[in-house]
Amino acid sequence: MNKKFRLVMLGLVLAIFALTMSAFGAPKVMKIGHEMNPEHPEHQALLKFEELFEERTNGEFDVQIFPSNQLGSFFVQIQNMKQNIQQGHLNGLGWPGHFVPEFFLFNTAFAFKNFDEYAKAINSPVGLEIRQKLIDEHGIRLVSVSEWRRGVRNLLCKHPINSVDEVVGLKIRVPETPSYIESWKALGASPTPVAFGEVYLALQQGVVDAMECPLDLIYSQKFYEPAKYISLTGHLPELVALGVTEKFYQSLTDEQKVILEECVTEAGIYNREIVANSEADIKAKMAEAGVKYIEVDQNAFWEKGKNAAYNLEELEIWPKGFYDRIAESIK
């Protein structure tokens, strides 16, 4: 075997080796960030998604879950999405409103009466329009929307709230979004935007006297320590949505796209099961810690707050007629 032939064979072997290494290269990274702590059902369900997606794509992906704003505050994370620093973000369905304001309807209290109505709305023809707008204009796609659900949001306060009239003037913490602000203005409260990571101290130090969120969040974030009264207002049945960058989504094969949808759906169902199964236990544990639950007239809250969506329309948060269009489409 002459030297030239040996060199050719060596080159061929190296080329085959390179192709093999390319085919079985490092997994593609998928970073997903969220605000909840590691004990929260949403984090546990994201870990379930990680397990399912990695297994069903035969290890081609390395899904990395970052709880507790480890990738930065909410606003940093949505910028990360724009720059593809992270590939996914999980939050209440209203979060894409910072890109397409119509999404703020989905975290407006009193807009719809139950989870199913919110789910029908986001999957209606009008809902699909704004989802496509989010893709076309901002490169973010919502995956398998409607299966992920938080518990309904209730009112936590440092003193008893027994009726909707007692909400007037209440200093209540809300997220920094117009929908939450206007929802509580419609009830006559004094909504005060506070970053999620600062809520505990805001309650403890008297910056606010109240906040609102699902029972599992009140428990997992220990908000019940500085405030002991929960009025069961049930004012917002909140859906949760996983958004992924369109760049990441389009990098998937058709088969992987189907697997992604299936795994997100299964993880969402798992999330709902955790929330449903843990609610009674959470209520009991907070009661043991001194929390008092107050049954209120939910219809009175709804009657006073039902104009919040129209108030947002008057403020031109979304186009006039949008709320009526989407409400009509789910009848």
Residue, then its C-alpha position, 0 to 999 in steps of 0.5 A: m500500500n503506497k503512501k498516497f493511497r494511505l493518505v486518501m484512506l486516512g482522509l476518507v476515515l476522517a471525513i466519515f468520523a466528522l460526519t458521524m460526530s456531526a450527526f450525533g453532536a451535542p443536543k440543541v439547548m432549549k432554555i425556558g424561564h419563569e417567575m415561580n419558585p421550584e415548589h410551584p406546580e408550574h415549575q414541576a410541570l415544566l420539569k415534566f415537559e423537560e422529561l417528556f420532550e427529551e425522551r421523545t426526541n431521543g436526547e436531541f434536545d437539552v431542555q433547561i428550566f430556570p425558575s424564580n427569575q433566574l434569567g432576569s426579571f419578567f421584562v428582561q426575559i421577554q427581551n431575552m426572547k426577542q434576542n433568542i438568549q432564551q427560547g421559552h417563557l411561561n407565564g399567565l396568558g396575558w404576558p404577550g400583551h407587552f408585545v400585542p396589547e390585545f393579549f391583556l384581555f386574558n388577564t383582565a378580571f371579569a372579562f369571562k366567567n370561567f376557565d373554559e370561556y377564556a380557553k375558547a376565546i384564545n382558541s377562537p378565530v379572533g384569538l388565533e388572529i392575535r396569536q398569528k400577529l405575535i408570530d409575525e411581528h415579534g417572533i413568538r409562538l404560543v404552544s398548546v394554549s388552554e391546558w395550562r391553568r392556575g387556580v382562580r385568583n383571590l384577594l389576600c389582605k392584611h384586614p378582612i374584606n367582606s364585601v365589594d364595597e370594602v375594596v374602595g380605596l384599598k391599596i392593592r398590589v398588582p402586576e405592572t400591566p394595564s389590565y390588572i390596574e383597570s380591573w381593580k380601578a373598576l372596583g374603586a380600589s387603589p391598585t399599586p404596581v409592585a414587582f413580583g419579587e418584592v410583594y412579600l416586603a411590600l405587604q410586610q412594610g405596608v407599601v400595600d395592604a393587599m394583593e391578589c393571586p391564586l391560592d397556590l401562589i399565596y402559599s408557595q411564596k409565603f404571602y400569607e405570613p404578612a397578610k392573614y385574610i383571604s376573600l374568595t373573590g374568584h375574580l380571574p380564572e387565569l390560563v397560563a401560556l408557554g411561548v417559544t421563539e419562532k426561530f427555535y420553533q422553525s428549527l424543528t422538524d415537522e415531527q419534532k413540532v408535533i412532539l413539542e405540542e404533545c409534550v406541552t399539552e401533557a405537561g399542562i394537564y399534569n400542572r392542572e392535576i397538581v393544582a386541583n389535587s393540592e388546593a384542599d391541602i394548601k387551604a388547610k395548611m394556611a388555615e393552620a398558619g392562622v389564615k382566615y377565609i372569607e366567603v364573599d358575594q362573587n356576583a357583586f364583584w362581577e357586577k361592579g367589575k364587568n366594565a373593566a374590559y370596556n374601560l381598557e378599550e376606552l383607554e385604547i389598550w386594544p382596538k375598539g370592538f375587539y372584546d365584543r368580537i372575541a366574546e361573540s366568537i365563543k357563543 
